[in-house]
Amino acid sequence: MRRFRVAAAVLAGASMTTCALAAPAARPGAIEVKAAAADPAAGQIRALLPDAKKTIEHFFGQPFAEPIQVMVAADRAGFNAAFPKAWGMDKTECWMVGMGVADFLVVLSPADWPKEACDHDAANAQQVRDIVTHELVHMYHGQHNRTRDFPGMDDIGWFLERMAVLVA
């Protein structure tokens, strides 16, 4: 019996140590942005996210289910590299400046749009806001969808895109 108590005490102590060393989990809806320190547009994206989040949660009547992880890619190469290899998208189209799924949102820095994007105006603050909100809708939808990144949903892609446009 004494061995059992000692073993239980050791295990309890070990699990408490493990818990104390583990990083705290980010709360649902917490926003984390990763961007190059020198990116002049990163602050603009950071400033847009709280209002976009509020707009989306108000529209759907529910909060984000998980934290919001955002990456601002400094250039097209960084944007392309952010896409999972399993998707087979080595090179994105010039009109693609954002992409959101349950686990992450990546935005091509608006500072790079004049060089590496077409059909987008980085000087148009409303357009930048709408794109960030649009992609964040996809993230919200992914967090509330069992597939998370929408595989096999090509037939209803029009619905997903129109919903994101409507909310934005």
ROLUM-946163 format. One line per field, with one value per residue (C-alpha): residue number from 1; x, y negated, z negated. Coordinates in nm, 4 decimals, always signed. Layout:
REM ROLUM-946163
num NUM, ...
east X, ...
north Y, ...
up Z, ...
REM end
This chain:
REM ROLUM-946163
num 1, 2, 3, 4, 5, 6, 7, 8, 9, 10, 11, 12, 13, 14, 15, 16, 17, 18, 19, 20, 21, 22, 23, 24, 25, 26, 27, 28, 29, 30, 31, 32, 33, 34, 35, 36, 37, 38, 39, 40, 41, 42, 43, 44, 45, 46, 47, 48, 49, 50, 51, 52, 53, 54, 55, 56, 57, 58, 59, 60, 61, 62, 63, 64, 65, 66, 67, 68, 69, 70, 71, 72, 73, 74, 75, 76, 77, 78, 79, 80, 81, 82, 83, 84, 85, 86, 87, 88, 89, 90, 91, 92, 93, 94, 95, 96, 97, 98, 99, 100, 101, 102, 103, 104, 105, 106, 107, 108, 109, 110, 111, 112, 113, 114, 115, 116, 117, 118, 119, 120, 121, 122, 123, 124, 125, 126, 127, 128, 129, 130, 131, 132, 133, 134, 135, 136, 137, 138, 139, 140, 141, 142, 143, 144, 145, 146, 147, 148, 149, 150, 151, 152, 153, 154, 155, 156, 157, 158, 159, 160, 161, 162, 163, 164, 165, 166, 167, 168
east +0.0000, +0.2854, +0.4394, +0.1073, +0.0919, +0.4508, +0.3921, +0.0704, +0.2483, +0.5324, +0.2885, +0.0792, +0.3914, +0.5106, +0.1771, +0.1670, +0.5195, +0.4188, +0.1142, +0.3208, +0.5735, +0.3178, +0.2397, -0.1070, -0.3542, -0.4721, -0.8367, -1.0926, -1.1004, -0.7599, -0.5758, -0.2098, -0.0366, +0.3009, +0.4658, +0.8085, +0.9015, +0.9927, +0.6589, +0.4914, +0.1465, +0.1542, +0.0203, -0.2671, -0.3652, -0.3363, -0.5617, -0.8276, -0.8623, -1.0569, -1.3315, -1.3442, -1.3766, -1.6558, -1.8421, -1.8245, -1.9272, -2.2203, -2.3326, -2.3262, -2.4282, -2.1462, -1.7816, -1.4817, -1.4341, -1.0539, -0.7722, -0.7154, -0.3683, -0.2730, +0.0413, +0.1224, +0.3516, +0.5997, +0.6067, +0.4550, +0.7199, +0.6297, +0.2600, +0.3090, +0.5187, +0.2352, +0.0081, +0.0286, +0.2296, -0.0533, -0.2679, -0.0324, -0.0325, +0.3301, +0.2407, -0.0652, -0.2402, -0.1737, -0.5303, -0.4868, -0.3884, -0.5454, -0.6546, -0.8288, -0.9102, -0.9820, -0.6210, -0.4712, -0.5197, -0.2445, -0.2491, -0.0035, +0.1203, -0.0603, +0.2829, +0.3674, +0.0439, +0.1717, +0.4538, +0.2977, -0.0809, -0.3325, -0.6831, -0.6167, -0.5449, -0.3439, -0.4122, -0.7874, -0.8349, -1.1912, -1.0721, -0.8007, -1.0548, -1.3015, -1.0367, -0.9186, -1.2794, -1.3625, -1.0725, -1.1494, -1.5035, -1.3465, -1.1459, -1.4595, -1.6484, -1.3618, -1.3596, -1.7303, -1.7067, -1.5937, -1.3722, -1.1800, -1.0289, -1.3224, -1.1977, -1.4413, -1.6551, -1.5874, -1.9541, -2.0610, -1.7578, -1.9813, -2.1820, -1.8732, -1.7389, -2.0711, -2.1181, -1.7731, -1.8518, -2.1886, -2.0433, -1.7483
north +0.0000, -0.2358, -0.1785, -0.2712, -0.6014, -0.6870, -0.6084, -0.8126, -1.1061, -1.0903, -1.0748, -1.3600, -1.5710, -1.4893, -1.5796, -1.9097, -1.9880, -1.9036, -2.1284, -2.4115, -2.3843, -2.3607, -2.6840, -2.8146, -2.7498, -3.0624, -3.1324, -3.1078, -3.4269, -3.5469, -3.7082, -3.6337, -3.7973, -3.6941, -3.9408, -4.0721, -4.3574, -4.5727, -4.5210, -4.8632, -4.7059, -4.4628, -4.7292, -4.7979, -4.4282, -4.4061, -4.7096, -4.5661, -4.2254, -4.3163, -4.4947, -4.2170, -3.9597, -4.1608, -4.1941, -3.8184, -3.7159, -3.9587, -3.8277, -3.4614, -3.5168, -3.2995, -3.3615, -3.2094, -2.8544, -2.8732, -3.1286, -3.3353, -3.2726, -3.5237, -3.5434, -3.8492, -3.7302, -3.9963, -3.8820, -3.6353, -3.3717, -3.3814, -3.3731, -3.0664, -2.8932, -2.9343, -2.6980, -2.3351, -2.1202, -1.8644, -2.1183, -2.1164, -2.4949, -2.5788, -2.9074, -3.1217, -3.3451, -3.7208, -3.7962, -3.5789, -3.8001, -3.6098, -3.2646, -3.1471, -2.8025, -2.6887, -2.6768, -2.9860, -3.2955, -3.4204, -3.7611, -3.8896, -4.2166, -4.5074, -4.6714, -4.4057, -4.4321, -4.6946, -4.4570, -4.1115, -4.1371, -4.2244, -4.3667, -4.4946, -4.8469, -4.8591, -5.2331, -5.1615, -5.1075, -4.9770, -4.7127, -4.5947, -4.5798, -4.3840, -4.1309, -4.0737, -4.0322, -3.8041, -3.5697, -3.5764, -3.4577, -3.1518, -3.0910, -3.1256, -2.8894, -2.6384, -2.6458, -2.5601, -2.2998, -1.9427, -1.9442, -2.2569, -2.3357, -2.2476, -1.9466, -1.8235, -2.1355, -2.2638, -2.2266, -2.4719, -2.6989, -2.9714, -2.9637, -2.9865, -3.2818, -3.4676, -3.4193, -3.5690, -3.8629, -3.9206, -3.9256, -4.1464
up +0.0000, -0.0863, +0.2606, +0.4186, +0.2234, +0.3107, +0.6787, +0.6782, +0.5149, +0.7682, +1.0600, +0.9207, +0.8758, +1.2276, +1.3831, +1.1925, +1.3126, +1.6697, +1.6438, +1.5011, +1.7854, +2.0656, +2.2468, +2.1736, +2.4544, +2.6319, +2.5681, +2.8481, +3.0505, +2.9301, +3.2203, +3.2911, +3.5863, +3.7259, +3.9598, +4.0458, +3.8130, +4.1126, +4.2933, +4.3116, +4.3657, +4.0714, +3.8341, +4.0735, +4.0757, +3.6942, +3.6570, +3.8901, +3.7225, +3.4039, +3.5998, +3.8602, +3.5808, +3.4183, +3.7514, +3.8141, +3.4630, +3.4743, +3.8136, +3.7087, +3.3469, +3.2116, +3.1242, +3.2957, +3.1691, +3.1606, +3.1580, +3.4703, +3.6163, +3.8864, +4.0938, +4.3019, +4.5823, +4.6862, +5.0489, +5.2959, +5.2212, +4.8503, +4.9350, +5.1576, +4.8910, +4.6361, +4.8312, +4.7132, +4.9561, +4.9631, +5.1459, +5.4445, +5.4844, +5.5456, +5.7107, +5.6421, +5.8919, +5.8869, +5.7727, +5.4640, +5.1704, +4.8811, +4.7734, +4.4610, +4.3216, +3.9662, +3.8518, +4.0112, +4.2183, +4.4481, +4.6147, +4.8713, +4.7255, +4.8927, +4.9134, +5.1744, +5.3754, +5.6216, +5.7226, +5.6936, +5.7029, +5.9696, +5.9355, +5.5811, +5.4595, +5.1367, +5.1136, +5.0848, +4.7100, +4.7587, +5.0046, +4.7659, +4.4808, +4.6943, +4.7996, +4.4419, +4.3221, +4.6170, +4.5431, +4.1708, +4.2557, +4.4181, +4.1007, +3.8867, +4.1160, +4.1050, +3.7252, +3.7213, +3.9989, +3.9434, +4.2548, +4.1414, +4.4839, +4.7134, +4.9138, +5.1760, +5.1562, +5.5060, +5.6007, +5.3303, +5.3526, +5.4938, +5.1683, +4.9464, +5.1449, +5.1588, +4.7829, +4.7183, +4.9480, +4.7787, +4.4274, +4.5286
REM end
